[in-house]
Amino acid sequence: MIGIVDYNMGNLASVQNAFAKLGCQTEVVSNPEAFHTYEKLVLPGVGAFGDAMEHLQERNMIEALQDYAQSGKYMLGICLGMQLLFESSEEFGEHQGLGLIKGKVTAFDTTKFNEPLKVPHMGWNRMFTTNHPLFKNLDEEHYLYFVHTFHVNCADEADIIGRTNYGYEFTSAVAHKNILGIQPHPEKSHDNGMKILENFINL
């Protein structure tokens, strides 16, 4: 059983439907005391980092997620959910994150180019991946669907398992022990995204 964390900041239905198409039973969970009962957790998210952390705090989920991470069970952050795994973000000020992966969330640098880089980064783009079980039976480069204005910067290169180029190369997938994150939306990425979710189920 996989729990999908409901903190009022994500499109839960599309994530749940994607798992259902794979024959995987999930539950949307809003009670932090129940997190430990699930074999795996998914932390989705759409919106601003600071708002998301406030919602998690109000629902007493921060410590529960940190405890779950320490349990060794797999957790997957999607889009904003991936960014929340990190120590901090500079989105609309400085905000502390869950601190499960060392690093920081920063805005795309739109000043590097003759023509300004358009943000958000939206649409299909290639991800170049390492040999990680999350990408089993996928090519080393494959297209996925992105929608984001900020991206993560890992403190440890060893935590990077996927990279994407949008004006310049940025980190688009991470893994630190049992904590996984993916910037694009697998539930919107057709066959490639479904394969990633299937691989997560089978970890």
N, C-alpha and C positions, 0 to 999 in steps of 0.2 A: 504494500500500500504506500502510495506517494502522497504527501501532504503539500498542497499549494497554499502558501501563506497569504492570507487576506489582511492587508493593512490599509485598504481603501486607496491604493495607488497603482492598480494594475488591471489589465484586461484579462481577468481570470477565466472567463468563459472560453476564449480562444485557446488558451493554454490547456485547459481541461479537455476541450474537444479534440485537440491534437493528440493527447495521450489516449483518449477514448478510441480514436481511430486505430491506434496501435494495440488495442485490447488491454490497456493498462488501467487498473482501477485507481482513481485518485479521489481525494476529498479536499474541499476548500476548508482551511482551518484558520480560525480567528482566535482560538484559545491557546495562549502560549504554554499553558500547563500540559497541553496535549501534544506538543511537538515531538517529545521523546517517543511517542507511540508509533511514529511513522518510520518506515525503513529508509526513506529518503525525503528530502524537502526541496521544493522549488520556491525561490524568491523572485517573483516577477516584479515589474514596475514600469510605470510611465509617469513622467512629470519631473519635478524639481527635487534635487537631493535633500535640501534642507527640510522641505515639507515632508518628504518620506521619513526622515529620521524623527521628526516630530510625531508623526503618526505611529511609528514603531515605539517611541517612548511612551506615548499616551496609552498604548495597548500593552505595555509591560513586555514587549517582545524582544528588546535588545539583549538583555541578559539571557533570555531563553534561547535565542539564536546563537549566542556565543557559547552557551553550554552545549547546544546540539553539535556545534562545530567540534568541540572538544571530545565528543562521544566517538568520533571516528566515522560516523555515518555520512553518506554523501549529501552535499547540498549544492544546488545549481542556481546561480543568480543569472537572470536574463535582463538585458538592457540596463535600465536603472538599477535593477536588482543586483547586477554584477558590480556596478559602481559602488553600491552600498557596502560591499564586502571590504572595501579599502579603508585606510585610516582617516582620510579627510577629503574634502572637495572644496574648490574655490567658486562653485556655482552660486552667484548672488551672495557673496561673502564667504567666510570660512566656516565650515561645518565639519564636525567630527563624524566619522563613519563607524562601522562595526569593528574595524580593526582586525579582520580575519586574514587579510593579505596586506603586506607592507607596500605602501605607495600612496599616490594622490590622484584625484580626479581634476583635470584641467580642461580649459576650453581649447578648441581648435585654434591654432595660431593663424589668423587670416591675414597677417601682415607680411608674410614671407614672399609674396608673389606679386607680379606686375598687375594682375587682376585679382581682386579680393576673392578669397575662397568662400563659396556660398555655404552658409550653415542655416538649418541643420544639414548634416550629411544624411541624405534621404534617397532610398532606392536600392537597387541591386549592385553589389560589389563583390569582388573576390576576397576570400580569406585564404591565406597561405598558412598551413598548419603543420605541426610537428607530429611525430608518431605517438599520439596519445589515444588511449582507448575510446575517448569521446568521439573521435573521428575515424573509427574503424570502418573499413570498406568505403571510404571516401577518398577521392583524389587529393593530392597534396595542396591543390588549389581548387576552390569551388565557390560558386556564387550563393550569397545569402542576402537577406533583406535587412537594411539598416534604417534607423531613424534616431539620430542623436546629435547633440550640439557639443557635448563634452566627451572626453575619452580618458581612459586610465593611463597612468604612468607607473609601472612596476618598479619597486626598489630593487628587486632581485630578478635578473634576466631569466633565471631558472623557472620562474613562475609563468613565463609567457609560452603559450602553446598555439597561439594564432595571431597573425598580423594582417593588416589591411592597409592599402594605400589610398589616401584621399588628400591629394596635394603633397603629403608626405606620409611616411609609414607610421602607423600607430598600433597599439596593442588592442586586439579584438577578441581574444580568448585567453583565459588564465586557468591555472590549476596549482593549488598549493595543498598537497596531501589530498584530503577528502573534500576540499572546497574548490568548486569549479565556477567559472563565470564565462558568459558569452555575450558580447555586445549586440550582435544582430538578433532578430526575432526568429528563432527556429520554427515557431508555430505559423509564421507567415512566409516561410522559405521553401515551400513545396517539398519535393523529394529529399533534397539535401538536409533541410531542417528536420524533417521527420526521421531521417536516419540518425541524426545527432540525438534526438530525443530517445529513439530506440536504443542507442548505445548507452545513454544515461540509465535507462531502465535496467539494462543488462550488466551494469557495473557491479 
